[in-house]
Amino acid sequence: MLTGELRSKIDNVWNAFWAGGIANPIEVIEQITYLLFIRGLDEAHTREENKANRLGKPMERRIFPEGKDKKGGIAYEEMRWSRLKNKDPATMFTIVSEHVFPFLRTMAEEGTAHATHMKGARFTIPTPALLAKVVDLLADIPMEDRDTKGDLYEYMLGKIASAGQNGQFRTPRHIIALMVEMTAPTPKDVICDPACGTCGFLVAAGEYLRDNHPKLFHDKESRDHFNEEMFHGFDFDGTMLRIGSMNMTLHGVEDPDIRYKDSLSQEHAGDEGRYSLVLANPPFAGSLDADQVAKDLQAVVKTKKTELLFMALFLKLLKPGGRAAVIVPDGVLFGASTAHKAIRKMLVEDHKLDGIVKLPSGVFRPYAGVSTAIVLFTRTDSGGTDQVWFYDCQADGFSLDDKRNALLPAEKIGPRATLGGDEYASNNLPDIAARWKERANAERGRPRTAQSFCVPKAEIVAAKYDLSINHYKQVVHHSAEHRSPKEIISELKELEREIAKGLDELQGILA
């Protein structure tokens, strides 16, 4: 957890950006990302220097070349973070804007981590004073501590949502944590988010593995798999690729596969059937022109709607036996079009539909009020749907209005929180995670009036594959208390006397 002092420093820098004319939170994060990248390059170069000195050999990998750059004749050594941070603001500003950024844009061919995403890097910090302030903040952070630097970046990413701009890139972290908890990633998994944004799902999966499978880092093969083969994210926004890639690095994943890909428009050769786990909250409620849609997705389902195309994509990316937890708008669950029904029938008949968690409609406020659900399924290519587990989530730990204020302390938010008494009414997530594990046992016996229950496949087929929870949920009707006419008349007379008394008092005051 970040200290209050560190949070305060970040808040001050954030306010300075706004005062300096940079009001877009995505741009603020992007500029800080560049500076973190510059610092990371220097630290990697220093490690190589120390290794070469220790072994008495030349450096194997030199990030900052020897000599001077072609523009202005400044030594590459002067571009290193350890040198920059001690310069006066004016000199620092000149070196960063005129030398370091051109260097970042041209080093992609060197194969340095994230260099490809830095091709479009633009320096937009407007003044030397602001640059010096941000560098001072970042210089104070112990970057060798993975938890601290990861928490720092997550705190800054949280400001995207609180600013109410570009929030579509950020799924609430406690909802991500729930989906990761339910799918329980293993050290052998190969995980993909085809609309990765800031890589929140991939980061959370990595943290889950660190917490639940710490021994995976003791073995070189599994450690290399974690750092190089496990995590894959696609996006077609260059800014998101930079931010997401940095987020993964700061959370201790050395070489994740975060790359440019328009998931719905490009063919999927090479990615088809490659992944054992898909976690995603793709953009939805849009449509593409038919000629823009990848032909291999059109072969799965004939539609232009993005939310249905993403469902087809998830099935295509998963290997047989692979599982998914994805967020969809409610319309996917009950839409009446041929394409809607075809996707639902495919999930139920051709694969294994495991569960549906209906989310409260305020989860994505303030920037979207659409009703959504988490769909959990396994690709089998041979059916297997038996009982589908439903949960009607009423509360996620935050108010469901535009303010989204926390209803509980921070340690009682999320799926792993320990709650007591009435606290469950404010946060259903631990209950969802617990009941999900019992879906093949105790959950089978729950009545349809409960918050969670199971529905047999035959009933879903009979309902023409309607997957909305309200189609199956039964409401408890409380019978009204029976009272005699004499009691009711007596109460009405008493009410009449109270009203008359109140009117007399009012007349007295007016007189």
Buried (B, 14 or more C-beta within 10 A) or exposed (E): EBEEEBBEBBEEBBEBBBEBEBEBBBBBBBBBBBBBBBBBBBBBBBEBEEEBEEEEEEBEEBBBEEEBBEEEEBBBBBBBBEBBBEBEBEEBBBBBBBBBBBBBBBBBEEEBBBBBBBBEBEBBBEBBBBBBBBBEBBBEBEBEEBBBBBBBBBBBBBBBBEBEBBBBBBBBBBBBBBBBBBBBBEBEBBBBBBBBBBBBBBBBBBBBBBEEBEEBBEEEEBBEBBBEBBBBBBBBBBBBBBBBBBBBBBBBBEBBBBBBBEBBBBEBEEBBBBBBBBBBBBBBEEBBEEEEBBEBBBEBBBBBBBBBBBBBBBBBBBEEEBBBBBBBBBBBBBBEEEBBBBBBBBBBBBBBBBBBBBBBBBBBBBBBEEBBBBBBBBBBEEEBBBBBBBBBBBBBBBBBEEEBEBBBEEEBBBBBBEBEEEBBEBBBBBBBBEBBEBBEEEBBEBEEEBBBBBBEBEEBEEBEBBBBBEBBBEEEEEEEEEEEEEEEEEEEEEEEEEEEEEEEEEEEEEE
